[in-house]
Amino acid sequence: MHQGCSPKHIRRRKRRKQRSINLRLKRQLLSDNIFGICCYCKTTFLATQLTIEHKVPICLGGTSDIENIDLACAPCNQSRGRQAWLFKKSLNKESYDGRKN
């Protein structure tokens, strides 16, 4: 197997690409502001403490378009990410169970 085609290498490349996309989007949303507000808990944070939040998660078919992006603090973003992952898992289980019957 060619080293450039390993699954680990592909995942690393995707993460690197997503990081650069997130940085560009964050700059667009914040402009020249030093502070930003979490879209969930409405707390004010330094711009460096906020993360990119996809309103419709990428794992559920969302995109990185500016209309699908907001800023969230890390705890809010991570809890919402877990919820999206569990929701996707339940959808996959339902579709699998439906095919099985």
Z-matrix of the N, CA and C atoms (Angstrom, degrees):
N
C 1 1.460
C 2 1.524 1 108.69
N 3 1.290 2 116.67 1 134.54
C 4 1.465 3 122.64 2 178.64
C 5 1.523 4 109.58 3 -69.80
N 6 1.327 5 117.04 4 135.91
C 7 1.461 6 121.45 5 -174.90
C 8 1.527 7 112.95 6 -60.13
N 9 1.328 8 118.18 7 -33.86
C 10 1.457 9 121.64 8 -178.47
C 11 1.514 10 114.32 9 -71.53
N 12 1.326 11 117.99 10 -10.93
C 13 1.466 12 121.45 11 -175.62
C 14 1.524 13 113.52 12 -106.40
N 15 1.319 14 118.15 13 4.31
C 16 1.459 15 119.30 14 -177.66
C 17 1.528 16 110.07 15 -66.98
N 18 1.338 17 117.71 16 148.63
C 19 1.469 18 121.19 17 179.02
C 20 1.529 19 112.38 18 -56.60
N 21 1.331 20 116.55 19 -37.36
C 22 1.466 21 120.46 20 179.41
C 23 1.532 22 110.25 21 -63.36
N 24 1.317 23 116.30 22 -41.97
C 25 1.467 24 121.12 23 179.73
C 26 1.530 25 110.84 24 -65.44
N 27 1.319 26 116.81 25 -40.63
C 28 1.472 27 121.72 26 -179.97
C 29 1.526 28 110.30 27 -65.13
N 30 1.353 29 117.30 28 -44.66
C 31 1.469 30 120.87 29 178.45
C 32 1.525 31 110.96 30 -61.37
N 33 1.345 32 116.36 31 -41.93
C 34 1.458 33 120.77 32 179.79
C 35 1.526 34 110.66 33 -62.39
N 36 1.336 35 116.33 34 -41.64
C 37 1.466 36 120.60 35 179.68
C 38 1.527 37 110.92 36 -65.32
N 39 1.350 38 117.18 37 -40.70
C 40 1.468 39 121.03 38 178.56
C 41 1.526 40 111.28 39 -64.12
N 42 1.346 41 116.75 40 -42.32
C 43 1.471 42 120.37 41 179.09
C 44 1.521 43 110.89 42 -63.12
N 45 1.327 44 116.53 43 -42.15
C 46 1.461 45 120.85 44 179.51
C 47 1.524 46 110.75 45 -62.84
N 48 1.328 47 116.38 46 -42.75
C 49 1.465 48 120.80 47 178.98
C 50 1.529 49 110.40 48 -64.53
N 51 1.342 50 117.19 49 -43.35
C 52 1.460 51 121.10 50 -179.66
C 53 1.518 52 110.85 51 -64.30
N 54 1.348 53 118.08 52 -37.49
C 55 1.459 54 121.10 53 177.50
C 56 1.520 55 111.38 54 -60.14
N 57 1.328 56 116.89 55 -43.05
C 58 1.474 57 119.23 56 -179.25
C 59 1.529 58 110.68 57 -69.09
N 60 1.335 59 117.32 58 -36.38
C 61 1.468 60 120.94 59 176.31
C 62 1.533 61 109.64 60 -63.82
N 63 1.345 62 116.67 61 -45.31
C 64 1.467 63 121.08 62 -179.68
C 65 1.519 64 111.73 63 -62.01
N 66 1.313 65 117.73 64 -39.90
C 67 1.457 66 121.03 65 179.05
C 68 1.528 67 110.64 66 -63.39
N 69 1.327 68 116.86 67 -43.09
C 70 1.469 69 121.10 68 178.46
C 71 1.527 70 110.63 69 -62.83
N 72 1.332 71 117.36 70 -44.36
C 73 1.465 72 121.29 71 180.00
C 74 1.521 73 111.51 72 -65.37
N 75 1.314 74 116.52 73 -39.81
C 76 1.461 75 120.94 74 179.36
C 77 1.526 76 110.08 75 -62.03
N 78 1.318 77 116.40 76 -41.81
C 79 1.471 78 120.08 77 177.66
C 80 1.521 79 110.75 78 -62.45
N 81 1.341 80 117.04 79 -39.84
C 82 1.465 81 120.12 80 179.30
C 83 1.526 82 111.06 81 -64.59
N 84 1.324 83 116.73 82 -43.61
C 85 1.463 84 120.51 83 -177.29
C 86 1.528 85 112.67 84 -70.02
N 87 1.314 86 117.14 85 -37.59
C 88 1.460 87 120.52 86 -175.21
C 89 1.522 88 113.87 87 -89.17
N 90 1.313 89 117.39 88 -21.33
C 91 1.471 90 121.76 89 -174.45
C 92 1.521 91 109.01 90 54.38
N 93 1.328 92 117.02 91 -119.00
C 94 1.465 93 121.03 92 -179.85
C 95 1.524 94 112.03 93 -105.14
N 96 1.317 95 117.95 94 12.72
C 97 1.461 96 121.00 95 -177.69
C 98 1.519 97 111.21 96 -72.94
N 99 1.312 98 115.58 97 143.00
C 100 1.461 99 121.83 98 176.69
C 101 1.529 100 109.51 99 -89.05
N 102 1.328 101 115.81 100 -26.53
C 103 1.467 102 121.66 101 -177.83
C 104 1.519 103 110.39 102 -116.32
N 105 1.312 104 115.27 103 155.21
C 106 1.455 105 121.78 104 175.04
C 107 1.512 106 109.38 105 -143.91
N 108 1.320 107 116.50 106 166.42
C 109 1.464 108 121.88 107 -177.83
C 110 1.526 109 109.34 108 -115.84
N 111 1.332 110 116.10 109 133.83
C 112 1.465 111 121.40 110 176.53
C 113 1.526 112 108.28 111 -66.66
N 114 1.316 113 116.53 112 132.63
C 115 1.466 114 120.35 113 -177.31
C 116 1.532 115 112.85 114 -70.49
N 117 1.329 116 118.60 115 -13.18
C 118 1.466 117 121.22 116 -178.93
C 119 1.532 118 112.65 117 -103.24
N 120 1.323 119 117.20 118 -57.77
C 121 1.469 120 119.39 119 -175.80
C 122 1.523 121 112.84 120 -90.27
N 123 1.344 122 116.88 121 -5.62
C 124 1.469 123 123.62 122 176.65
C 125 1.534 124 113.44 123 59.74
N 126 1.330 125 116.96 124 24.29
C 127 1.454 126 122.09 125 177.17
C 128 1.523 127 108.83 126 -88.72
N 129 1.322 128 117.22 127 145.61
C 130 1.456 129 122.10 128 178.61
C 131 1.528 130 109.59 129 -86.65
N 132 1.318 131 115.93 130 133.84
C 133 1.457 132 122.92 131 -179.88
C 134 1.518 133 109.33 132 -132.23
N 135 1.329 134 115.28 133 160.92
C 136 1.456 135 119.58 134 167.96
C 137 1.528 136 107.67 135 -64.55
N 138 1.302 137 116.38 136 148.54
C 139 1.469 138 120.38 137 -178.28
C 140 1.523 139 111.76 138 -56.88
N 141 1.322 140 117.07 139 -33.92
C 142 1.470 141 120.41 140 -178.66
C 143 1.519 142 112.75 141 -70.58
N 144 1.328 143 117.46 142 -18.48
C 145 1.461 144 121.40 143 -179.04
C 146 1.531 145 112.97 144 -88.99
N 147 1.315 146 117.53 145 -9.60
C 148 1.463 147 120.94 146 -178.34
C 149 1.511 148 110.87 147 -91.75
N 150 1.319 149 115.55 148 150.25
C 151 1.466 150 121.97 149 178.48
C 152 1.523 151 109.05 150 -117.08
N 153 1.306 152 115.54 151 162.51
C 154 1.457 153 121.37 152 176.85
C 155 1.523 154 108.51 153 -78.69
N 156 1.310 155 116.51 154 129.02
C 157 1.464 156 122.87 155 178.39
C 158 1.515 157 108.58 156 -113.68
N 159 1.317 158 116.26 157 123.15
C 160 1.464 159 120.97 158 174.96
C 161 1.528 160 107.23 159 -87.93
N 162 1.328 161 117.60 160 119.46
C 163 1.475 162 121.24 161 -178.79
C 164 1.518 163 110.05 162 -58.84
N 165 1.328 164 116.68 163 -47.43
C 166 1.461 165 121.65 164 169.94
C 167 1.526 166 104.92 165 -104.63
N 168 1.338 167 117.93 166 110.84
C 169 1.460 168 120.33 167 -174.95
C 170 1.534 169 112.82 168 -56.32
N 171 1.317 170 115.01 169 148.88
C 172 1.465 171 120.68 170 179.28
C 173 1.525 172 110.11 171 -58.80
N 174 1.351 173 117.31 172 -37.49
C 175 1.474 174 120.15 173 -178.98
C 176 1.525 175 112.19 174 -66.20
N 177 1.344 176 117.50 175 -15.96
C 178 1.463 177 121.14 176 177.99
C 179 1.527 178 111.54 177 -108.21
N 180 1.344 179 115.76 178 17.02
C 181 1.456 180 119.98 179 175.72
C 182 1.516 181 115.22 180 98.00
N 183 1.327 182 117.64 181 7.33
C 184 1.456 183 121.13 182 178.23
C 185 1.522 184 111.65 183 -72.16
N 186 1.315 185 115.92 184 165.37
C 187 1.461 186 121.20 185 -179.56
C 188 1.523 187 109.70 186 -119.30
N 189 1.318 188 115.65 187 175.69
C 190 1.461 189 120.79 188 176.49
C 191 1.520 190 111.26 189 -99.95
N 192 1.324 191 116.87 190 27.54
C 193 1.458 192 120.79 191 175.42
C 194 1.527 193 108.88 192 -71.49
N 195 1.319 194 116.59 193 152.12
C 196 1.461 195 121.79 194 -176.53
C 197 1.536 196 111.55 195 -60.53
N 198 1.338 197 118.40 196 -27.18
C 199 1.470 198 121.64 197 179.07
C 200 1.529 199 111.79 198 -71.08
N 201 1.331 200 117.22 199 -20.69
C 202 1.460 201 121.73 200 -177.51
C 203 1.528 202 111.70 201 -102.52
N 204 1.321 203 117.07 202 11.27
C 205 1.457 204 121.38 203 -173.28
C 206 1.522 205 110.98 204 -117.41
N 207 1.323 206 115.17 205 143.35
C 208 1.456 207 122.47 206 172.40
C 209 1.518 208 107.23 207 -146.23
N 210 1.314 209 117.82 208 174.75
C 211 1.458 210 122.32 209 178.55
C 212 1.523 211 109.45 210 -107.87
N 213 1.330 212 116.10 211 137.09
C 214 1.461 213 121.13 212 179.09
C 215 1.518 214 109.18 213 -141.40
N 216 1.321 215 116.28 214 152.34
C 217 1.465 216 119.72 215 173.88
C 218 1.537 217 107.45 216 -71.84
N 219 1.305 218 116.35 217 159.03
C 220 1.467 219 120.70 218 -175.23
C 221 1.543 220 113.36 219 -58.38
N 222 1.348 221 119.83 220 -45.91
C 223 1.473 222 118.53 221 -179.81
C 224 1.530 223 113.09 222 -60.31
N 225 1.334 224 117.69 223 -42.81
C 226 1.469 225 120.98 224 179.25
C 227 1.533 226 110.34 225 -65.19
N 228 1.318 227 116.56 226 -44.74
C 229 1.455 228 121.52 227 -178.32
C 230 1.524 229 110.73 228 -63.06
N 231 1.329 230 117.67 229 -43.40
C 232 1.460 231 120.76 230 -178.54
C 233 1.524 232 111.85 231 -67.65
N 234 1.331 233 117.61 232 -39.83
C 235 1.472 234 118.59 233 179.54
C 236 1.521 235 110.42 234 -66.35
N 237 1.316 236 117.04 235 -38.46
C 238 1.464 237 120.23 236 178.57
C 239 1.530 238 110.32 237 -68.64
N 240 1.329 239 116.93 238 -35.79
C 241 1.460 240 120.88 239 177.98
C 242 1.515 241 111.82 240 -63.03
N 243 1.323 242 116.66 241 -41.22
C 244 1.469 243 120.74 242 177.37
C 245 1.527 244 110.41 243 -63.10
N 246 1.340 245 116.21 244 -41.98
C 247 1.465 246 119.89 245 179.83
C 248 1.528 247 110.80 246 -61.97
N 249 1.335 248 117.01 247 -41.94
C 250 1.465 249 121.04 248 179.44
C 251 1.512 250 110.60 249 -64.47
N 252 1.336 251 116.16 250 -41.39
C 253 1.461 252 119.58 251 -179.92
C 254 1.525 253 110.83 252 -64.63
N 255 1.335 254 117.24 253 -43.08
C 256 1.473 255 120.71 254 178.75
C 257 1.528 256 110.93 255 -65.09
N 258 1.343 257 116.63 256 -37.68
C 259 1.460 258 120.75 257 177.84
C 260 1.530 259 110.13 258 -63.73
N 261 1.323 260 116.57 259 -45.04
C 262 1.467 261 120.35 260 178.96
C 263 1.522 262 110.21 261 -62.83
N 264 1.326 263 116.61 262 -41.14
C 265 1.463 264 121.02 263 179.12
C 266 1.530 265 110.29 264 -61.26
N 267 1.342 266 117.18 265 -41.85
C 268 1.467 267 120.02 266 179.98
C 269 1.531 268 110.50 267 -67.46
N 270 1.334 269 118.03 268 -37.11
C 271 1.466 270 120.65 269 176.76
C 272 1.522 271 110.77 270 -63.61
N 273 1.329 272 115.96 271 -43.90
C 274 1.460 273 119.85 272 179.23
C 275 1.522 274 110.51 273 -63.58
N 276 1.330 275 117.79 274 -39.81
C 277 1.461 276 121.42 275 179.45
C 278 1.527 277 110.32 276 -65.07
N 279 1.342 278 116.44 277 -42.88
C 280 1.468 279 119.97 278 179.34
C 281 1.520 280 110.84 279 -62.73
N 282 1.316 281 117.65 280 -43.15
C 283 1.468 282 119.46 281 -179.34
C 284 1.519 283 110.09 282 -68.75
N 285 1.337 284 117.33 283 -34.87
C 286 1.462 285 120.13 284 177.60
C 287 1.524 286 110.06 285 -68.10
N 288 1.345 287 116.94 286 -44.50
C 289 1.462 288 120.80 287 178.93
C 290 1.519 289 111.09 288 -63.42
N 291 1.334 290 117.03 289 -35.82
C 292 1.457 291 121.43 290 178.73
C 293 1.517 292 112.46 291 -66.16
N 294 1.328 293 117.62 292 -36.49
C 295 1.469 294 121.33 293 178.77
C 296 1.507 295 110.84 294 -73.35
N 297 1.344 296 116.02 295 -29.51
C 298 1.461 297 120.73 296 -175.43
C 299 1.521 298 111.41 297 -69.74
N 300 1.341 299 117.00 298 -34.72
C 301 1.482 300 121.27 299 -177.04
C 302 1.489 301 112.15 300 -76.72
